[in-house]
Amino acid sequence: NVGSQSISPLMWAIETGSLDAAKAIIIDLLTIRADRDRYYYGMDTLFERHPDIIKRVCADAPGLLPPLLDGLIWRSRTTTRGERRVNFYIKHLVVDAEGGFPKAIRWLTEHGDPTIMCHPVVSMVTDLVWSRAALLTFLRGKAWFFFTMIVFVSSEAILNHLNKASREEAHESGLVDDAHGVDHASDNASGLGLRVAIFCCRCFVYCCSMSRMMVHHVSRSFQDYREGKVAHCGCVRYPEYLSTWQEAVGFVLMLSLLTMLCLEPILHCLPHSHGDYLFDEHCPQGENVIFYYSVAATCATVMYFLLLTDLSVVSTRMSAFALACNRLATEVMFYLVGLSFTVATFACALSTMEHADDDFDGVPKSALNLYRMAFSMFEGDHYDKMAAYPALLFAGFVFAIAGVVFLTSLLVAQLSSAKYDDMVGFARLGRGKVVSDTMPGVSKKRWDRFVASLRLDDRLEFGEGDIGLPGGVQFCEPASANVTTVDSIRRFGGSTASMEPWPKEHHSNAGDEGRLERIERLLEKSLKQKSGRQKGSTGASVMGSGVLGGSTSSGANSSAMHSSMSIA
């Protein structure tokens, strides 16, 4: 405290760029010390004094995150049956001062460093919160989407084809009047039941799925425009929330469903349906729009399944695989761009060549057959036709070398040299974001039950009968995972009276710098001893001269010379 202000040396060091001093303070605070009475640990002091320490370090000094997180781990030096005792002091990363979920994981996720997300402490916190608190809430939120997708796929891909099979049977039995589009088989209970089921499923999708999407996107768009959160793509401005692929795909899904509603064949046929022919979609008015409706339904189906891939966050390995596929798709896209350029070049070139081969008559047919050659779909008899025109055959060989051998080898080289080591880190980044977004939906009762199951107020053992500090959870890891040969707890003997000063710490360094420091201390000690002896001999000579009445200068010079040689 300086006057009326409270100044933190740690924050001062971070703000002024004295990162070495800040690192030393963090390491000193998170070092466990012990005397004969108790243990001392500065974790509570650090997080209570600076509850936003993770945010400040992420913003101003990311290099301090590893020592800060390492200080929250204690590993035993001894092993038992091939396992090592490990304490993770994660209390302030799991519970804040009000008993809720802190923002530490959100800050680390927004920081966007996959290496930090793979740190044992961060992985432990995210896995614990995800598996015991957030997973069930996340799955409940996705259950509604999964159910609406099943209803949509049932109406468009399953029941629709069952109704089509029923109509084909009616055609074969002569129960359909093609001139008037009247289906006499519609009075069959199964045919009418299928059409009613299709109509009910589509009404459910439009009312319960599309309407919710419209409310979500309209409200988010209005909010972003009102707050000025606008992104740019060339001259097009769009709400910033659409920058994430999930929101963008959801927006396309909403537009596809809205298009389907406008082109719904059942609604176009409804005014012309009567009696047993209700909810038919194959009337003349419905046939005019049914193709465009099917295109919109195809797009909506793809969007539904793309959004379903968001469930890969349930497993870290599955999420890492999905991210690797995403990076592979980028490389394949570049390959297809290069292949398309090569195909366009040779298609135009072969169209200018004089020949009578129908496979390369014009740019469209040439491009199609060159793609077939690239994907090994060009049959052998077509190559025989090309043999009648040596120039055409030579151009085909050149294309095969450039478009198939070279570009394919380049794609394989690109995929082999790509680095996917950080995919697990990016997968954990995605899980951290999902955990942060899901936690507000977790009920207080479930959260309190989860926190109570961690027993963060219980003291953790450092060894058999050695009761240590609270605020963490204890696990056992394989002894070979993180070899620890030095006890990280600094223990002090002697008196434990509060009036006594804290014992001075002695560091044993095995490096060259430590040896030089020890040599320097020994030299200083020797010099002090020699200086003390010199003063003693000088005093004795003065006393002797007083008693004897004088002294010779040669004796004094000899003594001084001896002292100088000894010091040297």
C-alpha positions in Angstrom: 0.0 0.0 0.0 1.3 3.4 -1.1 -0.8 6.1 0.5 -4.4 5.4 -0.5 -3.4 3.2 -3.5 -2.6 -0.5 -3.6 0.2 -1.3 -6.0 0.9 -4.8 -7.1 4.6 -5.5 -7.8 3.5 -8.3 -10.2 1.2 -6.1 -12.2 3.8 -3.3 -12.2 6.4 -5.6 -13.6 4.0 -6.8 -16.3 2.9 -3.4 -17.3 6.5 -2.0 -17.5 7.8 -5.0 -19.5 10.0 -6.4 -16.7 9.0 -9.9 -17.6 12.0 -11.6 -15.9 11.0 -9.9 -12.6 7.3 -10.9 -13.2 8.4 -14.5 -13.9 10.5 -14.6 -10.7 7.5 -13.2 -8.7 5.1 -15.8 -10.1 7.6 -18.7 -9.5 8.2 -17.4 -5.9 4.5 -17.2 -5.2 3.7 -20.6 -6.6 6.6 -22.4 -4.8 5.4 -24.7 -2.0 7.3 -24.2 1.2 7.1 -26.0 4.5 8.3 -25.8 8.1 7.7 -28.2 10.9 4.1 -26.8 11.5 2.5 -26.2 8.1 2.8 -25.6 4.4 2.9 -22.3 2.6 1.5 -21.7 -0.9 0.7 -18.4 -2.6 -1.9 -19.6 -5.1 -4.9 -18.3 -3.1 -3.1 -14.9 -2.5 -2.3 -14.6 -6.2 -5.8 -15.3 -7.5 -7.6 -13.5 -4.8 -5.5 -10.4 -5.4 -5.7 -10.7 -9.2 -8.8 -12.6 -10.2 -8.1 -11.6 -13.8 -4.5 -12.7 -13.8 -5.1 -15.1 -16.7 -6.6 -12.3 -18.8 -3.8 -9.9 -18.0 -1.1 -12.4 -18.8 -2.7 -13.5 -22.1 -3.0 -9.8 -23.2 0.3 -8.4 -22.0 2.8 -11.2 -21.3 1.8 -14.6 -23.0 5.2 -15.9 -22.2 4.3 -16.0 -18.5 1.5 -18.5 -19.0 3.7 -21.7 -18.9 5.4 -20.8 -15.6 2.0 -19.7 -14.1 0.4 -23.0 -15.1 3.4 -25.1 -14.2 3.2 -23.6 -10.7 -0.2 -25.2 -10.2 1.2 -28.7 -10.5 3.0 -30.7 -7.9 4.5 -34.1 -8.7 5.9 -36.5 -6.2 9.5 -37.5 -6.4 8.7 -41.1 -5.2 6.7 -43.7 -7.1 4.4 -46.5 -5.9 3.7 -49.5 -8.1 4.8 -47.7 -11.2 2.7 -44.7 -10.6 3.4 -41.1 -9.5 1.2 -39.0 -7.3 0.2 -35.6 -9.0 -1.7 -32.7 -7.5 -3.4 -30.2 -9.8 -4.3 -27.1 -7.9 -7.2 -25.9 -10.1 -9.6 -24.4 -7.6 -9.4 -20.9 -9.0 -9.7 -22.1 -12.6 -12.9 -24.0 -11.8 -14.7 -21.9 -9.2 -14.7 -18.1 -8.8 -15.3 -16.1 -5.7 -19.1 -16.2 -6.2 -19.1 -20.0 -6.6 -19.7 -19.9 -10.4 -17.6 -20.9 -13.4 -14.7 -18.4 -13.9 -13.8 -16.9 -17.2 -10.3 -18.3 -17.3 -11.1 -20.9 -20.0 -12.8 -18.3 -22.1 -9.7 -16.0 -21.8 -7.4 -18.9 -22.8 -9.7 -19.8 -25.7 -9.8 -16.3 -27.0 -6.0 -16.1 -26.7 -6.0 -18.9 -29.3 -2.7 -20.6 -28.5 -3.1 -24.4 -29.2 0.0 -25.2 -27.2 -1.3 -23.6 -24.0 -4.6 -25.5 -24.5 -2.6 -28.7 -24.4 -1.0 -27.8 -21.0 -1.9 -30.5 -18.4 -3.7 -28.0 -16.2 -5.8 -26.5 -18.9 -6.6 -30.0 -20.3 -7.5 -31.2 -16.9 -9.9 -28.3 -16.3 -11.6 -28.5 -19.7 -12.0 -32.3 -19.5 -13.4 -32.2 -16.0 -15.9 -29.5 -16.7 -16.8 -30.9 -20.1 -17.3 -34.5 -19.0 -19.1 -33.9 -15.6 -21.0 -30.6 -16.2 -21.2 -29.3 -19.7 -21.6 -32.5 -21.8 -25.1 -33.3 -20.9 -26.3 -29.7 -21.4 -24.6 -29.6 -24.8 -26.2 -32.8 -25.9 -29.6 -31.6 -24.7 -29.1 -28.5 -26.8 -28.2 -30.6 -29.9 -31.0 -33.1 -29.3 -33.7 -30.7 -30.7 -31.6 -30.0 -33.8 -31.0 -33.8 -34.3 -34.7 -34.5 -34.0 -35.7 -31.9 -36.5 -33.0 -33.2 -38.9 -34.5 -36.7 -38.6 -38.0 -35.4 -39.3 -36.7 -33.4 -42.3 -34.8 -36.4 -43.8 -37.8 -38.7 -43.2 -40.1 -36.4 -45.1 -37.7 -35.7 -48.0 -35.7 -38.9 -48.4 -37.7 -41.7 -47.0 -41.5 -41.1 -46.9 -41.3 -39.3 -50.2 -39.8 -42.3 -52.0 -42.3 -44.6 -50.4 -45.1 -42.5 -51.8 -43.4 -42.6 -55.2 -43.2 -46.4 -55.1 -46.9 -46.4 -54.3 -47.6 -44.3 -57.3 -45.5 -46.5 -59.6 -47.5 -49.6 -58.4 -50.7 -47.6 -59.3 -49.3 -46.9 -62.7 -48.5 -50.5 -63.4 -52.0 -51.6 -62.2 -53.7 -48.9 -64.3 -55.2 -47.0 -61.4 -53.8 -43.6 -62.5 -55.5 -41.4 -65.0 -52.5 -39.7 -66.7 -54.7 -37.4 -68.7 -56.2 -35.7 -65.6 -53.5 -36.5 -63.1 -56.0 -38.4 -60.9 -54.7 -41.1 -58.7 -57.4 -43.7 -58.1 -55.1 -45.5 -55.7 -55.1 -42.5 -53.4 -58.2 -43.8 -51.6 -56.0 -46.6 -50.3 -55.3 -45.9 -46.6 -51.6 -46.4 -47.0 -51.3 -43.9 -49.9 -53.3 -41.3 -48.1 -51.5 -42.0 -44.8 -48.1 -41.5 -46.4 -49.1 -38.1 -47.9 -50.5 -37.0 -44.5 -47.3 -38.1 -42.8 -45.2 -36.1 -45.4 -47.3 -33.0 -45.0 -47.1 -33.2 -41.1 -43.4 -33.6 -41.2 -42.9 -30.7 -43.5 -45.2 -28.5 -41.4 -43.2 -29.4 -38.3 -39.9 -28.5 -40.0 -41.3 -25.1 -41.3 -43.0 -24.2 -38.0 -40.6 -25.5 -35.4 -37.2 -25.4 -37.1 -37.3 -22.7 -39.8 -39.2 -20.3 -37.6 -36.6 -20.6 -34.8 -33.8 -20.1 -37.2 -35.4 -17.0 -38.6 -35.9 -15.5 -35.1 -32.3 -16.3 -34.2 -30.7 -14.8 -37.3 -33.0 -11.7 -37.5 -32.2 -10.9 -33.8 -28.5 -11.5 -34.2 -28.3 -9.4 -37.4 -30.2 -6.6 -35.8 -28.0 -6.7 -32.7 -24.8 -6.7 -34.7 -25.9 -3.8 -37.0 -27.0 -1.8 -34.0 -23.6 -2.3 -32.2 -21.7 -1.7 -35.4 -20.3 -5.2 -35.6 -20.1 -5.5 -39.4 -17.7 -7.6 -41.5 -16.7 -6.9 -45.1 -16.3 -9.3 -48.0 -15.3 -6.9 -50.8 -18.1 -4.4 -51.1 -20.6 -6.6 -49.3 -21.3 -5.9 -45.6 -22.7 -8.6 -43.4 -23.2 -9.1 -39.6 -20.1 -10.2 -37.8 -21.6 -13.3 -36.2 -21.8 -14.9 -39.7 -18.0 -15.0 -39.7 -18.2 -18.4 -37.9 -18.9 -21.3 -40.2 -21.6 -22.7 -38.0 -23.6 -19.5 -38.2 -23.0 -19.2 -41.9 -24.2 -22.7 -42.6 -27.2 -22.2 -40.4 -28.1 -19.0 -42.3 -27.9 -20.9 -45.7 -30.0 -23.7 -44.1 -32.6 -21.1 -43.2 -32.7 -19.7 -46.7 -33.0 -23.2 -48.2 -36.0 -24.0 -45.9 -37.6 -20.6 -46.8 -37.2 -21.4 -50.5 -38.7 -24.8 -50.0 -41.7 -23.2 -48.2 -42.2 -20.9 -51.2 -42.0 -23.7 -53.7 -43.8 -26.3 -51.6 -45.6 -28.6 -54.2 -48.3 -29.7 -51.7 -49.3 -26.0 -51.2 -49.4 -25.4 -54.9 -51.6 -28.5 -55.3 -53.8 -27.9 -52.2 -56.3 -25.6 -53.9 -56.8 -28.2 -56.7 -57.0 -31.2 -54.3 -60.3 -32.6 -53.0 -61.6 -35.6 -51.2 -59.2 -38.5 -51.2 -56.6 -36.7 -53.3 -55.6 -34.3 -50.4 -52.0 -33.4 -49.9 -50.9 -34.6 -53.3 -47.8 -33.0 -54.8 -47.9 -34.4 -58.3 -50.6 -32.3 -59.8 -49.8 -30.2 -62.9 -49.2 -27.1 -60.7 -46.9 -29.0 -58.4 -44.9 -30.6 -61.3 -43.9 -27.1 -62.5 -42.0 -26.4 -59.3 -41.1 -29.8 -57.9 -37.6 -29.8 -59.6 -36.6 -26.5 -58.0 -38.0 -27.6 -54.7 -35.9 -30.7 -54.9 -32.7 -28.6 -55.5 -33.5 -26.5 -52.4 -34.2 -29.7 -50.4 -30.8 -31.1 -51.5 -29.0 -28.0 -50.3 -30.9 -28.1 -47.0 -30.0 -31.7 -46.4 -26.3 -31.0 -47.0 -26.5 -28.0 -44.6 -28.1 -30.2 -41.9 -25.4 -32.8 -42.0 -22.6 -30.1 -42.1 -24.1 -28.7 -38.9 -24.2 -32.2 -37.4 -20.4 -32.4 -37.6 -20.3 -29.9 -34.7 -20.9 -33.0 -32.5 -17.3 -34.0 -33.2 -16.4 -31.9 -30.2 -17.6 -34.7 -28.0 -14.3 -36.5 -28.7 -11.0 -34.7 -28.9 -9.6 -37.2 -31.3 -12.6 -37.0 -33.5 -12.5 -33.2 -33.5 -8.8 -33.3 -34.4 -9.6 -35.7 -37.3 -12.3 -33.2 -38.5 -9.8 -30.4 -38.4 -7.3 -32.4 -40.3 -9.9 -33.1 -42.9 -10.6 -29.4 -43.1 -7.0 -28.7 -43.8 -6.8 -31.6 -46.3 -9.8 -30.1 -48.1 -7.9 -26.8 -48.6 -5.0 -28.7 -50.2 -7.4 -30.7 -52.4 -9.2 -27.4 -53.5 -5.8 -26.0 -54.7 -5.2 -29.2 -56.6 -8.6 -29.0 -58.3 -7.9 -25.4 -59.2 -4.6 -26.3 -60.8 -6.3 -29.3 -62.6 -9.1 -27.1 -63.9 -6.6 -24.6 -65.3 -4.7 -27.4 -67.1 -8.0 -28.9 -68.4 -9.1 -25.5 -69.7 -5.7 -25.0 -71.4 -5.7 -28.3 -73.2 -9.5 -28.3 -74.0 -9.1 -25.0 -75.9 -5.9 -26.2 -77.5 -7.4 -29.5 -78.7 -10.5 -27.7 -80.0 -8.2 -25.6 -82.3 -6.6 -28.8 -83.7 -7.9 -30.3 -86.9 -9.1 -33.8 -86.3 -12.2 -36.0 -86.6 -12.3 -37.5 -83.1 -15.8 -36.8 -81.6 -14.5 -37.0 -78.1 -12.7 -33.7 -78.5 -15.1 -31.9 -80.7 -15.4 -28.5 -79.1 -14.4 -27.1 -75.7 -17.2 -28.6 -73.5 -16.7 -32.2 -74.8 -12.9 -31.8 -74.7 -13.0 -30.6 -71.1 -15.3 -33.4 -70.0 -13.1 -36.1 -71.5 -10.0 -34.5 -70.1 -11.5 -34.7 -66.7 -12.3 -38.3 -67.3 -8.7 -38.9 -68.3 -7.5 -37.2 -65.1 -9.8 -39.4 -62.9 -9.1 -42.7 -64.8 -12.6 -42.8 -66.3 -11.5 -42.6 -69.9 -12.0 -46.1 -71.5 -9.4 -47.8 -73.6 -11.2 -47.9 -76.9 -11.3 -44.0 -76.8 -7.5 -44.1 -76.7 -7.6 -46.4 -79.7 -9.5 -43.7 -81.6 -7.0 -41.1 -80.6 -4.2 -43.3 -82.1 -5.4 -42.4 -85.5 -4.4 -38.8 -84.9 -0.7 -38.8 -83.7 -0.8 -35.1 -82.8 -4.0 -35.6 -80.7 -2.5 -38.6 -79.0 0.7 -36.7 -78.2 -1.3 -33.8 -76.7 -3.2 -36.4 -74.6 0.1 -37.8 -73.3 1.3 -34.3 -72.4 -1.9 -33.7 -70.5 -1.6 -37.0 -68.7 2.0 -36.1 -67.6 1.1 -32.5 -66.6 -2.4 -33.0 -65.2 -2.2 -36.4 -63.7 1.4 -37.3 -62.8 2.7 -33.9 -61.9 -0.3 -32.4 -60.1 -1.1 -35.6 -58.3 2.5 -36.0 -57.1 2.5 -32.4 -56.0 -0.8 -33.0 -54.0 0.8 -36.0 -52.3 3.9 -34.0 -51.5 1.8 -31.2 -50.0 -0.2 -33.5 -47.9 2.9 -35.3 -46.7 4.7 -32.1 -45.7 1.7 -30.5 -44.0 2.0 -30.3 -40.2 -0.8 -31.8 -38.2 0.9 -31.9 -34.8 -1.2 -29.0 -33.5 -4.5 -30.5 -34.5 -5.1 -31.7 -31.0 -4.4 -28.2 -29.7 -6.9 -26.7 -32.1 -9.4 -29.4 -31.1 -9.0 -28.4 -27.5 -9.5 -24.8 -28.5 -12.8 -25.8 -30.0 -13.8 -27.7 -26.9 -12.8 -24.8 -24.7 -15.1 -22.5 -26.7 -18.0 -25.0 -26.5 -17.5 -25.3 -22.7 -17.5 -21.5 -22.3 -20.7 -21.2 -24.4 -22.4 -24.1 -22.7 -21.7 -23.3 -19.1 -24.4 -20.5 -18.8 -27.0 -23.1 -19.6 -25.9 -25.5 -16.8 -28.3 -25.4 -13.9 -27.0 -24.2 -10.5 -28.0 -27.5 -8.9 -25.9 -29.5 -11.3 -23.0 -27.1 -11.0 -23.0 -27.2 -7.2 -23.1 -31.0 -7.3 -20.1 -31.0 -9.7 -18.1 -28.6 -7.5 -18.9 -30.7 -4.4 -17.7 -33.9 -6.1 -14.3 -32.3 -6.6 -13.8 -31.8 -2.8 -11.6 -28.8 -3.4 -11.6 -27.9 0.3 -10.0 -31.2 1.3 -6.3 -31.3 1.9 -4.3 -33.4 -0.6 -1.6 -35.7 0.5 2.0 -35.3 -0.5 2.8 -38.7 0.7 1.6 -41.4 3.1 0.4 -39.5 6.1 1.8 -36.2 4.8 -1.3 -34.0 4.7 -0.7 -31.1 2.4 -2.7 -28.2 0.9 -6.4 -27.9 -0.2 -7.6 -26.4 -3.5 -6.9 -29.2 -6.0 -7.5 -32.7 -7.2 -5.2 -35.6 -7.1 -4.4 -38.2 -9.8 -1.8 -40.8 -10.5 0.1 -40.9 -13.7 2.7 -43.4 -15.0 6.0 -43.0 -13.4 7.8 -42.6 -16.8 5.5 -39.8 -18.0 7.2 -37.0 -16.2 10.3 -38.1 -14.4 10.8 -36.0 -11.2 14.1 -36.5 -9.2 14.0 -33.4 -7.0 11.4 -32.6 -4.4 9.7 -29.4 -5.5 8.7 -28.5 -1.9 11.2 -26.4 -0.1 11.4 -27.5 3.5 12.9 -25.6 6.4 13.9 -26.7 9.9 14.4 -24.8 13.1 12.1 -22.6 15.1 8.6 -21.8 13.7 8.0 -18.8 16.0 6.3 -16.0 14.1 8.8 -13.5 15.4 11.7 -15.3 13.9 12.8 -14.3 10.4 12.2 -16.7 7.5 15.3 -18.9 7.0 17.5 -18.0 4.1 17.2 -20.2 1.1 20.3 -21.9 -0.3 20.1 -22.9 -3.9 22.4 -25.7 -5.1 23.3 -25.1 -8.7 25.2 -27.7 -10.6 26.0 -25.4 -13.6 29.1 -23.4 -14.4 27.4 -20.3 -13.1 26.8 -21.9 -9.7 30.4 -23.1 -9.4 31.7 -19.6 -10.2 29.4 -18.1 -7.5 30.7 -20.6 -5.0 34.3 -19.9 -5.9 33.6 -16.1 -5.6 32.1 -16.6 -2.1 35.1 -18.7 -1.0 37.4 -16.0 -2.2 35.5 -13.3 -0.4 35.6 -15.4 2.8 39.3 -15.9 2.5 40.0 -12.2 1.9 37.9 -11.4 5.0 39.9 -13.9 7.1 43.3 -12.6 5.8 42.2 -9.0 6.4 41.3 -9.9 10.0 44.6 -11.6 10.5 46.5 -8.6 9.1 44.7 -6.2 11.5 45.5 -8.5 14.4 49.3 -8.6 13.5 49.4 -4.9 13.0 47.9 -4.3 16.4 50.4 -6.7 18.0 53.4 -5.0 16.3 52.2 -1.6 17.5 51.8 -3.0 21.1 55.3 -4.5 20.9 56.9 -1.2 19.7 55.2 0.7 22.5 56.6 -1.8 25.0 60.1 -2.0 23.5 60.2 1.7 22.8 60.4 1.4 18.9 60.4 -0.9 15.9 62.4 -1.3 12.8 61.0 -0.4 9.4 62.3 -3.5 7.8 60.2 -5.6 10.1 57.0 -3.7 9.2 57.8 -3.9 5.5 58.4 -7.6 5.8 55.1 -8.1 7.5 53.3 -6.0 5.0 54.9 -7.9 2.1 54.0 -11.2 3.7 50.3 -10.1 4.0 50.2 -8.9 0.4 51.6 -12.2 -0.9 49.1 -14.1 1.2 46.2 -12.1 -0.2 47.5 -12.5 -3.7 
